[in-house]
């Protein structure tokens, strides 16, 4: 089923979200072209991915993780929308970054002590272990 043009945050762009990630999609210029562009933005963790070479069926040729600033420089029409998403979840990003740092320190400490790393993260059934 081919993609359709819908109203979006900027002219030519479509936006959808699942609560964790937001997808911004620019459809190809012609049905035969593969020049569509997409941005997956994870505001809670502060990461984003640029999708290039999108065809009319939604197939993606290439994707790469990029910083928020790089994507807003490549897609200036999305700059205001991305900034609003970025600023809205600033507290969540800070909290997620702190949790990642704590987990990193904890795993590093356990590896130095010779413990089985990351085993404590899983809730194991005492009958299985």
N, C-alpha and C positions, 0 to 999 in steps of 0.2 A: 504494500500500500504506500503510495508516494506521500511525502510530507506536504502539508498545506501551509499557506501563509496566514498567520493570525496576528492580531494586534499584540504589540509587545512593549517593552520599556523604552526602546528607541526605534526609529524608522527602519524597517527591514529585519528586526530582531524579534525572536519569540523567547519568552521566559517561562520556566516551570520549576517547581521546587518540591522536594519530598520531606522537608523539615531538616534534613541533614546537609544536603547539597542543593545548589541552585544551578540550573542549566540555562545558559543563554545560547540561542541558536540562530545563525543567519543562514538562510537557505541559499542554494546555488542560484546564480544569475539566470541560467537557462536550464531546462530539464536535462539536457545532455551534458552539461558542465559538471565538474567536480571541484568547484571553487567555494563551496560552503564553508562556514567557520563556526566553531562552537567553543564555549568556555564553560567548564565545570568549576564552580566556585564553592569551596567548603569554608564558610565564614567562621564556624565554631573552632576550627583548628588552624585557620589562616593559610590554607593551601589552595592552589588553583591549577587547572590543567587546560591547555589550549589544544583544541582538536582542529585539524586542518584537512582539506581534501574531502569534504562531506558531499556525497552525491544526493540525488533526489529521494532515495530510499532510506537515507540516514546512515549509510555506510561510511566509516571513517578511514582515511588513508594513513594519517599520522597523528600521534598525540605526544605531548611533552609537558612536564610540569614546569610551570613558570611562576615567578613572583607576581604579586598583585600589580606592582608598578609596571612591569614589562607588558602585562596584558592590557592595562589601561593605556599604555603608550601605543600599542599596536591597534587597539580598537578605541579611538578617542570618543566615539559616540556612546560607548558604554561607561565612560569614566565616572559620570555622576551616579549612575546606578550602582556600579561596583563600590564606589566610595560609601554610599548609603548602607550597603550590605556589610561592608568592612567595619564601619563605625558602630553599627547596631550590635555586633557581637564581640566587642572589645573585651569585656569582662570574661566571657566564655573562653576566648583565645588565651588570655592570661592564665586562667585556671588550668586549661589543658596543658599549657607549656610548663607550668609548675609541676603538674602530675607526671609529665614525661620526664622531667629532670629528676624527680624523686625516684621513679622506677628505674632510671638509668643508674643512679647512685646505688640503689639497692641491689641490682643485678651485678654491678661491678664489685661490690663488697662481697657478695656471695661467691662470685667466681674466685676471688682471692682466698676465701676461707675454704674453698674446695667443696662447697655444697652443690647440690643439684640445682642448677639455675632454672628459674621460671616454673619450677614444679609447684610452688606455693600459689601460683596464680589460678590454678584449676581446682575446682571443688571436687575432690575425688571421693568416691564411695569407699568407706572403710572395708567393705566386703571384697572389693575388686583389688585393692592394693595389697 
